[in-house]
């Protein structure tokens, strides 16, 4: 995983959200919390293989755009545009411990703070299953 430190270049609105670690930065017509003192890690995704059902043609020849998602503690931050996803967090026993719809306009997801440990993260679309690993 690559890491980077979050740097805020311009402030469009200020506010306190849960302590001094957060500001409110205006994005379009709404406000979104932005963490300014922790490091973000980019989650590296893999693509699950095509369905092994007889007659399944597999993937087409067009390139598949992998999701760009950064983790900052319990905050997941989608960078750039993305498809509608179903986000699933799966534990070591293959049990889904968290699931949420993520529409294409949503840029951030807060995971439950009750989760702790290493999990598989899955992003499902109508056609693909992307997966990676996160530590909370």
N, CA, C and O atoms as a GROMACS GRO file, in nm:
protein
  544
    1UNK      N    1   0.083  -0.118   0.000
    1UNK     CA    2   0.000   0.000   0.000
    1UNK      C    3   0.088   0.124   0.000
    1UNK      O    4   0.190   0.130   0.068
    2UNK      N    5   0.046   0.223  -0.078
    2UNK     CA    6   0.114   0.351  -0.077
    2UNK      C    7   0.052   0.437   0.032
    2UNK      O    8  -0.068   0.427   0.058
    3UNK      N    9   0.131   0.523   0.094
    3UNK     CA   10   0.077   0.614   0.193
    3UNK      C   11   0.104   0.757   0.150
    3UNK      O   12   0.198   0.784   0.075
    4UNK      N   13   0.021   0.846   0.197
    4UNK     CA   14   0.043   0.987   0.172
    4UNK      C   15  -0.015   1.066   0.289
    4UNK      O   16  -0.106   1.018   0.357
    5UNK      N   17   0.036   1.183   0.311
    5UNK     CA   18  -0.015   1.270   0.415
    5UNK      C   19  -0.114   1.366   0.350
    5UNK      O   20  -0.087   1.422   0.244
    6UNK      N   21  -0.229   1.384   0.415
    6UNK     CA   22  -0.331   1.473   0.361
    6UNK      C   23  -0.285   1.617   0.376
    6UNK      O   24  -0.245   1.659   0.485
    7UNK      N   25  -0.291   1.692   0.269
    7UNK     CA   26  -0.255   1.833   0.272
    7UNK      C   27  -0.374   1.911   0.220
    7UNK      O   28  -0.426   1.882   0.112
    8UNK      N   29  -0.420   2.010   0.296
    8UNK     CA   30  -0.530   2.094   0.256
    8UNK      C   31  -0.472   2.224   0.199
    8UNK      O   32  -0.400   2.294   0.270
    9UNK      N   33  -0.501   2.256   0.073
    9UNK     CA   34  -0.444   2.374   0.010
    9UNK      C   35  -0.534   2.496   0.022
    9UNK      O   36  -0.484   2.609   0.024
   10UNK      N   37  -0.662   2.478   0.028
   10UNK     CA   38  -0.754   2.591   0.037
   10UNK      C   39  -0.867   2.556   0.131
   10UNK      O   40  -0.916   2.443   0.132
   11UNK      N   41  -0.910   2.652   0.212
   11UNK     CA   42  -1.019   2.632   0.305
   11UNK      C   43  -1.137   2.716   0.258
   11UNK      O   44  -1.127   2.838   0.244
   12UNK      N   45  -1.248   2.650   0.236
   12UNK     CA   46  -1.367   2.721   0.190
   12UNK      C   47  -1.468   2.740   0.303
   12UNK      O   48  -1.556   2.824   0.292
   13UNK      N   49  -1.457   2.664   0.410
   13UNK     CA   50  -1.544   2.678   0.526
   13UNK      C   51  -1.478   2.612   0.644
   13UNK      O   52  -1.413   2.509   0.628
   14UNK      N   53  -1.493   2.668   0.762
   14UNK     CA   54  -1.432   2.610   0.881
   14UNK      C   55  -1.539   2.566   0.978
   14UNK      O   56  -1.648   2.623   0.982
   15UNK      N   57  -1.509   2.466   1.056
   15UNK     CA   58  -1.599   2.417   1.158
   15UNK      C   59  -1.530   2.306   1.235
   15UNK      O   60  -1.428   2.254   1.190
   16UNK      N   61  -1.584   2.270   1.347
   16UNK     CA   62  -1.527   2.163   1.429
   16UNK      C   63  -1.622   2.045   1.424
   16UNK      O   64  -1.741   2.059   1.450
   17UNK      N   65  -1.569   1.928   1.389
   17UNK     CA   66  -1.647   1.805   1.385
   17UNK      C   67  -1.577   1.702   1.471
   17UNK      O   68  -1.483   1.638   1.425
   18UNK      N   69  -1.620   1.684   1.592
   18UNK     CA   70  -1.566   1.579   1.676
   18UNK      C   71  -1.425   1.606   1.725
   18UNK      O   72  -1.354   1.511   1.758
   19UNK      N   73  -1.382   1.729   1.732
   19UNK     CA   74  -1.250   1.760   1.786
   19UNK      C   75  -1.165   1.837   1.688
   19UNK      O   76  -1.210   1.871   1.578
   20UNK      N   77  -1.043   1.865   1.728
   20UNK     CA   78  -0.955   1.951   1.651
   20UNK      C   79  -0.898   1.882   1.528
   20UNK      O   80  -0.832   1.947   1.447
   21UNK      N   81  -0.921   1.753   1.511
   21UNK     CA   82  -0.863   1.681   1.398
   21UNK      C   83  -0.940   1.701   1.268
   21UNK      O   84  -0.895   1.656   1.163
   22UNK      N   85  -1.053   1.768   1.273
   22UNK     CA   86  -1.137   1.779   1.155
   22UNK      C   87  -1.171   1.923   1.124
   22UNK      O   88  -1.184   2.005   1.216
   23UNK      N   89  -1.185   1.955   0.999
   23UNK     CA   90  -1.240   2.081   0.952
   23UNK      C   91  -1.352   2.048   0.858
   23UNK      O   92  -1.369   1.933   0.819
   24UNK      N   93  -1.429   2.147   0.821
   24UNK     CA   94  -1.529   2.127   0.717
   24UNK      C   95  -1.479   2.196   0.592
   24UNK      O   96  -1.453   2.317   0.595
   25UNK      N   97  -1.466   2.125   0.485
   25UNK     CA   98  -1.426   2.183   0.358
   25UNK      C   99  -1.545   2.175   0.264
   25UNK      O  100  -1.606   2.070   0.249
   26UNK      N  101  -1.577   2.285   0.201
   26UNK     CA  102  -1.693   2.288   0.114
   26UNK      C  103  -1.663   2.214  -0.015
   26UNK      O  104  -1.561   2.240  -0.079
   27UNK      N  105  -1.751   2.122  -0.052
   27UNK     CA  106  -1.738   2.051  -0.179
   27UNK      C  107  -1.871   2.067  -0.252
   27UNK      O  108  -1.973   2.017  -0.205
   28UNK      N  109  -1.870   2.135  -0.362
   28UNK     CA  110  -1.991   2.164  -0.440
   28UNK      C  111  -2.090   2.237  -0.351
   28UNK      O  112  -2.061   2.346  -0.302
   29UNK      N  113  -2.208   2.177  -0.329
   29UNK     CA  114  -2.311   2.246  -0.252
   29UNK      C  115  -2.325   2.192  -0.111
   29UNK      O  116  -2.418   2.230  -0.040
   30UNK      N  117  -2.234   2.106  -0.068
   30UNK     CA  118  -2.247   2.053   0.068
   30UNK      C  119  -2.112   2.056   0.138
   30UNK      O  120  -2.010   2.090   0.078
   31UNK      N  121  -2.111   2.020   0.264
   31UNK     CA  122  -1.989   2.018   0.343
   31UNK      C  123  -1.953   1.874   0.375
   31UNK      O  124  -2.042   1.792   0.400
   32UNK      N  125  -1.825   1.843   0.373
   32UNK     CA  126  -1.779   1.707   0.402
   32UNK      C  127  -1.665   1.714   0.502
   32UNK      O  128  -1.580   1.802   0.489
   33UNK      N  129  -1.658   1.624   0.601
   33UNK     CA  130  -1.547   1.626   0.695
   33UNK      C  131  -1.418   1.582   0.626
   33UNK      O  132  -1.418   1.488   0.548
   34UNK      N  133  -1.310   1.649   0.657
   34UNK     CA  134  -1.180   1.616   0.600
   34UNK      C  135  -1.082   1.605   0.716
   34UNK      O  136  -1.066   1.699   0.793
   35UNK      N  137  -1.018   1.490   0.729
   35UNK     CA  138  -0.919   1.470   0.835
   35UNK      C  139  -0.787   1.532   0.789
   35UNK      O  140  -0.746   1.510   0.675
   36UNK      N  141  -0.721   1.609   0.876
   36UNK     CA  142  -0.604   1.682   0.830
   36UNK      C  143  -0.474   1.638   0.896
   36UNK      O  144  -0.368   1.687   0.858
   37UNK      N  145  -0.478   1.549   0.994
   37UNK     CA  146  -0.352   1.519   1.061
   37UNK      C  147  -0.311   1.372   1.055
   37UNK      O  148  -0.207   1.337   1.110
   38UNK      N  149  -0.387   1.288   0.994
   38UNK     CA  150  -0.353   1.147   0.983
   38UNK      C  151  -0.302   1.116   0.843
   38UNK      O  152  -0.316   1.198   0.752
   39UNK      N  153  -0.246   1.000   0.826
   39UNK     CA  154  -0.202   0.958   0.693
   39UNK      C  155  -0.309   0.873   0.629
   39UNK      O  156  -0.375   0.793   0.695
   40UNK      N  157  -0.326   0.890   0.499
   40UNK     CA  158  -0.417   0.807   0.422
   40UNK      C  159  -0.337   0.698   0.353
   40UNK      O  160  -0.221   0.718   0.316
   41UNK      N  161  -0.399   0.584   0.338
   41UNK     CA  162  -0.337   0.473   0.263
   41UNK      C  163  -0.428   0.439   0.147
   41UNK      O  164  -0.550   0.427   0.163
   42UNK      N  165  -0.369   0.425   0.031
   42UNK     CA  166  -0.448   0.384  -0.084
   42UNK      C  167  -0.471   0.234  -0.076
   42UNK      O  168  -0.378   0.157  -0.054
   43UNK      N  169  -0.596   0.194  -0.093
   43UNK     CA  170  -0.630   0.053  -0.091
   43UNK      C  171  -0.607  -0.002  -0.232
   43UNK      O  172  -0.662   0.050  -0.329
   44UNK      N  173  -0.526  -0.105  -0.242
   44UNK     CA  174  -0.499  -0.167  -0.371
   44UNK      C  175  -0.602  -0.276  -0.396
   44UNK      O  176  -0.618  -0.368  -0.315
   45UNK      N  177  -0.671  -0.265  -0.508
   45UNK     CA  178  -0.777  -0.360  -0.540
   45UNK      C  179  -0.733  -0.461  -0.645
   45UNK      O  180  -0.651  -0.433  -0.732
   46UNK      N  181  -0.790  -0.580  -0.633
   46UNK     CA  182  -0.778  -0.686  -0.732
   46UNK      C  183  -0.916  -0.709  -0.791
   46UNK      O  184  -1.016  -0.667  -0.734
   47UNK      N  185  -0.920  -0.775  -0.902
   47UNK     CA  186  -1.046  -0.807  -0.967
   47UNK      C  187  -1.070  -0.956  -0.953
   47UNK      O  188  -0.986  -1.037  -0.991
   48UNK      N  189  -1.186  -0.992  -0.898
   48UNK     CA  190  -1.219  -1.135  -0.886
   48UNK      C  191  -1.242  -1.191  -1.026
   48UNK      O  192  -1.290  -1.121  -1.115
   49UNK      N  193  -1.206  -1.318  -1.044
   49UNK     CA  194  -1.217  -1.382  -1.174
   49UNK      C  195  -1.359  -1.391  -1.223
   49UNK      O  196  -1.453  -1.381  -1.144
   50UNK      N  197  -1.378  -1.409  -1.356
   50UNK     CA  198  -1.513  -1.422  -1.410
   50UNK      C  199  -1.582  -1.547  -1.357
   50UNK      O  200  -1.518  -1.642  -1.312
   51UNK      N  201  -1.710  -1.544  -1.364
   51UNK     CA  202  -1.792  -1.657  -1.319
   51UNK      C  203  -1.752  -1.782  -1.396
   51UNK      O  204  -1.734  -1.777  -1.518
   52UNK      N  205  -1.739  -1.892  -1.327
   52UNK     CA  206  -1.699  -2.018  -1.390
   52UNK      C  207  -1.817  -2.097  -1.447
   52UNK      O  208  -1.803  -2.213  -1.486
   53UNK      N  209  -1.934  -2.032  -1.452
   53UNK     CA  210  -2.050  -2.102  -1.504
   53UNK      C  211  -2.034  -2.131  -1.653
   53UNK      O  212  -1.983  -2.048  -1.727
   54UNK      N  213  -2.078  -2.249  -1.695
   54UNK     CA  214  -2.069  -2.279  -1.839
   54UNK      C  215  -2.143  -2.173  -1.921
   54UNK      O  216  -2.254  -2.132  -1.886
   55UNK      N  217  -2.082  -2.132  -2.029
   55UNK     CA  218  -2.144  -2.031  -2.116
   55UNK      C  219  -2.108  -1.889  -2.079
   55UNK      O  220  -2.140  -1.797  -2.154
   56UNK      N  221  -2.042  -1.866  -1.962
   56UNK     CA  222  -2.003  -1.731  -1.924
   56UNK      C  223  -1.889  -1.686  -2.015
   56UNK      O  224  -1.786  -1.752  -2.021
   57UNK      N  225  -1.907  -1.574  -2.086
   57UNK     CA  226  -1.803  -1.532  -2.179
   57UNK      C  227  -1.680  -1.470  -2.112
   57UNK      O  228  -1.581  -1.444  -2.180
   58UNK      N  229  -1.685  -1.447  -1.981
   58UNK     CA  230  -1.572  -1.384  -1.914
   58UNK      C  231  -1.574  -1.234  -1.936
   58UNK      O  232  -1.679  -1.177  -1.967
   59UNK      N  233  -1.458  -1.170  -1.921
   59UNK     CA  234  -1.449  -1.026  -1.937
   59UNK      C  235  -1.432  -0.991  -2.083
   59UNK      O  236  -1.376  -1.068  -2.161
   60UNK      N  237  -1.480  -0.873  -2.120
   60UNK     CA  238  -1.461  -0.823  -2.255
   60UNK      C  239  -1.316  -0.778  -2.274
   60UNK      O  240  -1.232  -0.796  -2.186
   61UNK      N  241  -1.289  -0.720  -2.391
   61UNK     CA  242  -1.153  -0.676  -2.422
   61UNK      C  243  -1.125  -0.534  -2.378
   61UNK      O  244  -1.009  -0.491  -2.379
   62UNK      N  245  -1.227  -0.459  -2.337
   62UNK     CA  246  -1.205  -0.323  -2.291
   62UNK      C  247  -1.134  -0.324  -2.156
   62UNK      O  248  -1.157  -0.415  -2.076
   63UNK      N  249  -1.048  -0.225  -2.130
   63UNK     CA  250  -0.980  -0.220  -2.001
   63UNK      C  251  -1.081  -0.193  -1.888
   63UNK      O  252  -1.181  -0.123  -1.907
   64UNK      N  253  -1.053  -0.249  -1.774
   64UNK     CA  254  -1.140  -0.232  -1.657
   64UNK      C  255  -1.075  -0.130  -1.565
   64UNK      O  256  -0.960  -0.148  -1.525
   65UNK      N  257  -1.148  -0.025  -1.533
   65UNK     CA  258  -1.097   0.080  -1.446
   65UNK      C  259  -1.109   0.036  -1.300
   65UNK      O  260  -1.220   0.013  -1.251
   66UNK      N  261  -0.995   0.025  -1.232
   66UNK     CA  262  -0.995  -0.016  -1.092
   66UNK      C  263  -1.038   0.101  -1.004
   66UNK      O  264  -1.009   0.216  -1.036
   67UNK      N  265  -1.108   0.074  -0.894
   67UNK     CA  266  -1.149   0.182  -0.804
   67UNK      C  267  -1.028   0.250  -0.739
   67UNK      O  268  -0.924   0.186  -0.717
   68UNK      N  269  -1.041   0.378  -0.710
   68UNK     CA  270  -0.940   0.452  -0.636
   68UNK      C  271  -1.003   0.490  -0.502
   68UNK      O  272  -1.092   0.575  -0.495
   69UNK      N  273  -0.955   0.425  -0.397
   69UNK     CA  274  -1.013   0.443  -0.263
   69UNK      C  275  -0.900   0.456  -0.163
   69UNK      O  276  -0.806   0.376  -0.163
   70UNK      N  277  -0.909   0.558  -0.077
   70UNK     CA  278  -0.808   0.582   0.026
   70UNK      C  279  -0.871   0.560   0.163
   70UNK      O  280  -0.988   0.591   0.185
   71UNK      N  281  -0.792   0.505   0.254
   71UNK     CA  282  -0.838   0.480   0.391
   71UNK      C  283  -0.762   0.573   0.486
   71UNK      O  284  -0.640   0.585   0.479
   72UNK      N  285  -0.837   0.637   0.573
   72UNK     CA  286  -0.780   0.721   0.678
   72UNK      C  287  -0.852   0.682   0.807
   72UNK      O  288  -0.953   0.741   0.843
   73UNK      N  289  -0.798   0.581   0.876
   73UNK     CA  290  -0.866   0.529   0.994
   73UNK      C  291  -0.995   0.459   0.951
   73UNK      O  292  -0.992   0.365   0.872
   74UNK      N  293  -1.108   0.507   1.004
   74UNK     CA  294  -1.238   0.449   0.971
   74UNK      C  295  -1.307   0.522   0.855
   74UNK      O  296  -1.420   0.488   0.820
   75UNK      N  297  -1.240   0.620   0.798
   75UNK     CA  298  -1.294   0.695   0.685
   75UNK      C  299  -1.240   0.639   0.554
   75UNK      O  300  -1.119   0.626   0.536
   76UNK      N  301  -1.330   0.607   0.462
   76UNK     CA  302  -1.294   0.566   0.327
   76UNK      C  303  -1.328   0.682   0.234
   76UNK      O  304  -1.438   0.736   0.240
   77UNK      N  305  -1.234   0.719   0.149
   77UNK     CA  306  -1.248   0.836   0.064
   77UNK      C  307  -1.228   0.796  -0.082
   77UNK      O  308  -1.118   0.756  -0.122
   78UNK      N  309  -1.334   0.807  -0.161
   78UNK     CA  310  -1.326   0.778  -0.304
   78UNK      C  311  -1.268   0.901  -0.373
   78UNK      O  312  -1.321   1.011  -0.358
   79UNK      N  313  -1.160   0.883  -0.448
   79UNK     CA  314  -1.100   0.993  -0.522
   79UNK      C  315  -1.144   0.981  -0.667
   79UNK      O  316  -1.126   0.876  -0.730
   80UNK      N  317  -1.201   1.086  -0.720
   80UNK     CA  318  -1.248   1.083  -0.858
   80UNK      C  319  -1.388   1.024  -0.866
   80UNK      O  320  -1.450   0.993  -0.765
   81UNK      N  321  -1.434   1.009  -0.987
   81UNK     CA  322  -1.567   0.953  -1.009
   81UNK      C  323  -1.564   0.801  -0.993
   81UNK      O  324  -1.460   0.738  -1.012
   82UNK      N  325  -1.676   0.746  -0.960
   82UNK     CA  326  -1.686   0.601  -0.946
   82UNK      C  327  -1.827   0.554  -0.978
   82UNK      O  328  -1.920   0.634  -0.984
   83UNK      N  329  -1.840   0.427  -0.998
   83UNK     CA  330  -1.970   0.366  -1.024
   83UNK      C  331  -2.048   0.352  -0.894
   83UNK      O  332  -1.995   0.377  -0.786
   84UNK      N  333  -2.175   0.313  -0.906
   84UNK     CA  334  -2.250   0.272  -0.788
   84UNK      C  335  -2.191   0.141  -0.739
   84UNK      O  336  -2.172   0.049  -0.818
   85UNK      N  337  -2.163   0.133  -0.610
   85UNK     CA  338  -2.105   0.012  -0.552
   85UNK      C  339  -2.191  -0.040  -0.437
   85UNK      O  340  -2.269   0.035  -0.378
   86UNK      N  341  -2.175  -0.166  -0.409
   86UNK     CA  342  -2.214  -0.222  -0.280
   86UNK      C  343  -2.083  -0.249  -0.209
   86UNK      O  344  -2.001  -0.328  -0.257
   87UNK      N  345  -2.063  -0.184  -0.096
   87UNK     CA  346  -1.941  -0.199  -0.016
   87UNK      C  347  -1.966  -0.306   0.089
   87UNK      O  348  -2.064  -0.301   0.163
   88UNK      N  349  -1.876  -0.404   0.095
   88UNK     CA  350  -1.886  -0.508   0.198
   88UNK      C  351  -1.752  -0.520   0.269
   88UNK      O  352  -1.646  -0.515   0.207
   89UNK      N  353  -1.759  -0.536   0.401
   89UNK     CA  354  -1.641  -0.564   0.482
   89UNK      C  355  -1.658  -0.708   0.531
   89UNK      O  356  -1.758  -0.742   0.594
   90UNK      N  357  -1.556  -0.792   0.501
   90UNK     CA  358  -1.566  -0.935   0.526
   90UNK      C  359  -1.453  -0.976   0.621
   90UNK      O  360  -1.338  -0.939   0.601
   91UNK      N  361  -1.488  -1.053   0.726
   91UNK     CA  362  -1.386  -1.096   0.823
   91UNK      C  363  -1.316  -1.224   0.778
   91UNK      O  364  -1.342  -1.276   0.669
   92UNK      N  365  -1.228  -1.275   0.863
   92UNK     CA  366  -1.145  -1.391   0.829
   92UNK      C  367  -1.227  -1.519   0.810
   92UNK      O  368  -1.180  -1.614   0.747
   93UNK      N  369  -1.349  -1.524   0.864
   93UNK     CA  370  -1.435  -1.642   0.848
   93UNK      C  371  -1.528  -1.629   0.727
   93UNK      O  372  -1.621  -1.708   0.711
   94UNK      N  373  -1.503  -1.528   0.642
   94UNK     CA  374  -1.586  -1.498   0.524
   94UNK      C  375  -1.727  -1.452   0.559
   94UNK      O  376  -1.818  -1.464   0.478
   95UNK      N  377  -1.744  -1.399   0.680
   95UNK     CA  378  -1.872  -1.342   0.718
   95UNK      C  379  -1.873  -1.193   0.686
   95UNK      O  380  -1.775  -1.123   0.714
   96UNK      N  381  -1.981  -1.145   0.628
   96UNK     CA  382  -1.996  -1.002   0.600
   96UNK      C  383  -2.031  -0.933   0.732
   96UNK      O  384  -2.137  -0.958   0.789
   97UNK      N  385  -1.942  -0.845   0.779
   97UNK     CA  386  -1.964  -0.777   0.906
   97UNK      C  387  -2.017  -0.635   0.886
   97UNK      O  388  -2.063  -0.572   0.981
   98UNK      N  389  -2.011  -0.586   0.763
   98UNK     CA  390  -2.067  -0.454   0.731
   98UNK      C  391  -2.097  -0.450   0.582
   98UNK      O  392  -2.020  -0.501   0.501
   99UNK      N  393  -2.208  -0.389   0.546
   99UNK     CA  394  -2.246  -0.376   0.407
   99UNK      C  395  -2.322  -0.245   0.389
   99UNK      O  396  -2.402  -0.206   0.474
  100UNK      N  397  -2.296  -0.176   0.277
  100UNK     CA  398  -2.363  -0.049   0.252
  100UNK      C  399  -2.364  -0.020   0.103
  100UNK      O  400  -2.268  -0.051   0.033
  101UNK      N  401  -2.471   0.040   0.056
  101UNK     CA  402  -2.476   0.089  -0.082
  101UNK      C  403  -2.398   0.220  -0.088
  101UNK      O  404  -2.412   0.305   0.001
  102UNK      N  405  -2.318   0.237  -0.193
  102UNK     CA  406  -2.241   0.360  -0.212
  102UNK      C  407  -2.277   0.414  -0.351
  102UNK      O  408  -2.222   0.367  -0.451
  103UNK      N  409  -2.368   0.511  -0.357
  103UNK     CA  410  -2.404   0.567  -0.488
  103UNK      C  411  -2.287   0.645  -0.549
  103UNK      O  412  -2.196   0.686  -0.477
  104UNK      N  413  -2.291   0.664  -0.679
  104UNK     CA  414  -2.179   0.725  -0.751
  104UNK      C  415  -2.148   0.868  -0.705
  104UNK      O  416  -2.035   0.914  -0.722
  105UNK      N  417  -2.245   0.938  -0.649
  105UNK     CA  418  -2.220   1.076  -0.604
  105UNK      C  419  -2.159   1.083  -0.464
  105UNK      O  420  -2.113   1.189  -0.422
  106UNK      N  421  -2.156   0.972  -0.391
  106UNK     CA  422  -2.103   0.972  -0.255
  106UNK      C  423  -1.950   0.957  -0.260
  106UNK      O  424  -1.898   0.869  -0.328
  107UNK      N  425  -1.879   1.044  -0.187
  107UNK     CA  426  -1.733   1.043  -0.193
  107UNK      C  427  -1.669   0.986  -0.068
  107UNK      O  428  -1.551   0.952  -0.070
  108UNK      N  429  -1.745   0.974   0.042
  108UNK     CA  430  -1.687   0.924   0.166
  108UNK      C  431  -1.781   0.826   0.235
  108UNK      O  432  -1.903   0.837   0.226
  109UNK      N  433  -1.720   0.730   0.305
  109UNK     CA  434  -1.796   0.633   0.384
  109UNK      C  435  -1.724   0.619   0.519
  109UNK      O  436  -1.603   0.599   0.524
  110UNK      N  437  -1.800   0.631   0.626
  110UNK     CA  438  -1.746   0.606   0.761
  110UNK      C  439  -1.779   0.462   0.800
  110UNK      O  440  -1.895   0.422   0.797
  111UNK      N  441  -1.677   0.386   0.836
  111UNK     CA  442  -1.698   0.249   0.881
  111UNK      C  443  -1.727   0.250   1.031
  111UNK      O  444  -1.684   0.342   1.101
  112UNK      N  445  -1.798   0.149   1.081
  112UNK     CA  446  -1.826   0.142   1.225
  112UNK      C  447  -1.697   0.130   1.306
  112UNK      O  448  -1.608   0.054   1.270
  113UNK      N  449  -1.689   0.205   1.413
  113UNK     CA  450  -1.569   0.202   1.498
  113UNK      C  451  -1.564   0.076   1.583
  113UNK      O  452  -1.466   0.054   1.654
  114UNK      N  453  -1.667  -0.007   1.576
  114UNK     CA  454  -1.665  -0.135   1.650
  114UNK      C  455  -1.579  -0.239   1.578
  114UNK      O  456  -1.545  -0.342   1.636
  115UNK      N  457  -1.544  -0.213   1.452
  115UNK     CA  458  -1.459  -0.306   1.378
  115UNK      C  459  -1.314  -0.287   1.418
  115UNK      O  460  -1.267  -0.174   1.436
  116UNK      N  461  -1.243  -0.397   1.432
  116UNK     CA  462  -1.101  -0.391   1.468
  116UNK      C  463  -1.032  -0.514   1.411
  116UNK      O  464  -1.080  -0.626   1.428
  117UNK      N  465  -0.920  -0.493   1.343
  117UNK     CA  466  -0.846  -0.605   1.286
  117UNK      C  467  -0.826  -0.586   1.136
  117UNK      O  468  -0.840  -0.475   1.084
  118UNK      N  469  -0.795  -0.695   1.067
  118UNK     CA  470  -0.774  -0.693   0.923
  118UNK      C  471  -0.896  -0.755   0.855
  118UNK      O  472  -0.945  -0.860   0.896
  119UNK      N  473  -0.943  -0.689   0.751
  119UNK     CA  474  -1.063  -0.731   0.680
  119UNK      C  475  -1.040  -0.727   0.530
  119UNK      O  476  -0.953  -0.655   0.480
  120UNK      N  477  -1.120  -0.806   0.458
  120UNK     CA  478  -1.126  -0.793   0.312
  120UNK      C  479  -1.235  -0.690   0.282
  120UNK      O  480  -1.345  -0.697   0.338
  121UNK      N  481  -1.203  -0.597   0.195
  121UNK     CA  482  -1.302  -0.499   0.152
  121UNK      C  483  -1.343  -0.534   0.010
  121UNK      O  484  -1.258  -0.562  -0.075
  122UNK      N  485  -1.472  -0.535  -0.015
  122UNK     CA  486  -1.524  -0.570  -0.147
  122UNK      C  487  -1.610  -0.456  -0.201
  122UNK      O  488  -1.691  -0.398  -0.128
  123UNK      N  489  -1.591  -0.426  -0.328
  123UNK     CA  490  -1.676  -0.331  -0.399
  123UNK      C  491  -1.741  -0.407  -0.513
  123UNK      O  492  -1.672  -0.456  -0.603
  124UNK      N  493  -1.873  -0.416  -0.509
  124UNK     CA  494  -1.947  -0.491  -0.610
  124UNK      C  495  -2.020  -0.394  -0.702
  124UNK      O  496  -2.081  -0.298  -0.657
  125UNK      N  497  -2.012  -0.421  -0.833
  125UNK     CA  498  -2.092  -0.350  -0.932
  125UNK      C  499  -2.184  -0.454  -0.995
  125UNK      O  500  -2.190  -0.568  -0.950
  126UNK      N  501  -2.256  -0.412  -1.097
  126UNK     CA  502  -2.341  -0.509  -1.167
  126UNK      C  503  -2.259  -0.617  -1.235
  126UNK      O  504  -2.307  -0.729  -1.254
  127UNK      N  505  -2.135  -0.584  -1.273
  127UNK     CA  506  -2.055  -0.677  -1.352
  127UNK      C  507  -1.928  -0.729  -1.285
  127UNK      O  508  -1.876  -0.833  -1.325
  128UNK      N  509  -1.878  -0.659  -1.184
  128UNK     CA  510  -1.747  -0.692  -1.130
  128UNK      C  511  -1.746  -0.695  -0.978
  128UNK      O  512  -1.831  -0.635  -0.911
  129UNK      N  513  -1.649  -0.768  -0.926
  129UNK     CA  514  -1.621  -0.770  -0.783
  129UNK      C  515  -1.474  -0.732  -0.764
  129UNK      O  516  -1.384  -0.806  -0.805
  130UNK      N  517  -1.450  -0.616  -0.703
  130UNK     CA  518  -1.315  -0.572  -0.670
  130UNK      C  519  -1.293  -0.600  -0.522
  130UNK      O  520  -1.383  -0.583  -0.441
  131UNK      N  521  -1.172  -0.645  -0.487
  131UNK     CA  522  -1.146  -0.672  -0.347
  131UNK      C  523  -1.003  -0.628  -0.310
  131UNK      O  524  -0.913  -0.625  -0.394
  132UNK      N  525  -0.987  -0.595  -0.183
  132UNK     CA  526  -0.858  -0.555  -0.128
  132UNK      C  527  -0.861  -0.584   0.021
  132UNK      O  528  -0.952  -0.653   0.070
  133UNK      N  529  -0.763  -0.533   0.094
  133UNK     CA  530  -0.754  -0.560   0.238
  133UNK      C  531  -0.728  -0.431   0.313
  133UNK      O  532  -0.653  -0.345   0.268
  134UNK      N  533  -0.792  -0.419   0.430
  134UNK     CA  534  -0.775  -0.301   0.514
  134UNK      C  535  -0.750  -0.346   0.658
  134UNK      O  536  -0.791  -0.455   0.698
  135UNK      N  537  -0.685  -0.261   0.733
  135UNK     CA  538  -0.665  -0.284   0.876
  135UNK      C  539  -0.730  -0.169   0.951
  135UNK      O  540  -0.712  -0.052   0.918
  136UNK      N  541  -0.806  -0.204   1.053
  136UNK     CA  542  -0.875  -0.104   1.135
  136UNK      C  543  -0.830  -0.117   1.280
  136UNK      O  544  -0.876  -0.042   1.366
   0.00000   0.00000   0.00000
